[in-house]
């Protein structure tokens, strides 16, 4: 990893915990270690457990074989669905992804010759449930990837997370997708190394203490191919965990317009998983740095491009966590401990 254009922010005392009350102004970070950090400390162990639980994967792979697959999800699960589609295409399946809301609201859905692969950690998102009902009514095979104990789950990931950051569950969903892809014929020789790669990404030490200090204005994440969705996840995670304005785009989408808006008050985080997009990511990152944009370039190419999503996802999760700790924001509450934000809690998800 290479960093440039350092932006200094004072570090608040480390750690936070779930806030349930209101204080009338932006909450001070409580004592203790955040649930997000506690969860991330155990993610490698959780991934190892999922790898050992392979029998359900083989059963689901039989149901998917030979079918056209539509993967769906909302929020973080939408990113998982998009990456799952890429992994399944590597196994030779005809696979694509859609947001659950689009699939539920009249969008195209598979019929009798297809399958719907639904990612939902809690099983509580209404549009995902509606899309599943529509697909079942059309005779499609419907497969659900959810947390442990969620009714209707065909593949389970981890226990229900207490932090709204949903880090371990996202990695677990990605691992289930990779297991399915391998079972269906994808060449993924590094699959067994994912837990250790994730742990190294979480614990790696960096000269500046933080991988990517939060900027004054905007944090921009970019990636190529399957990692454009890692960039999107990085942007979502730092917004919801640290309340930092951010955006996550594919490198070409970034280059053709948004790139010119970045300046010294921003930070570009370039995610390089090796393979096809590595040279383009490096080229764009170099140009941004020459324009004076503070840069963090992160390279994780040891597992191959497809599986680079695991250490790179841990890395963007870590960036979000460190930003929350630096800025004194509670990463566990989805911002609902902040004044006026309770209005969001009245919208059905």
Buried (B, 14 or more C-beta within 10 A) or exposed (E): BEBBBEBEBEBBEBBBBBBEEBEEEEBEBBEBEBBBBBBBEEBBEBBBEBBEEEEBBEEBBEEBBEBBBBBBBBBBBBBBBBBBBBBBBBBEBEBBBBBBBBBBEEBEBBEEEBBBBBBBBBBEBEBBBBBBEBBEEBEBBBBBBBBEEBEEBBBBBBBBBEBBBBBBBBBBBBBBBBBBBBBBEBEBEBBEBBBEBBBBBBEBEEEEEBBBBBBEBBBBBBBBBBBBBBBBBBBBBBBBBBBBBBBBBBBEBBBEEBBEEBBBEBBBBBBBBBBEBBEBBBEBBEEBBEBEBBBBBBBBBBBBBBBBBBBBBBBBBBBBBBBBBBBBBBBBBBBBBBEEBEEEEEEEE
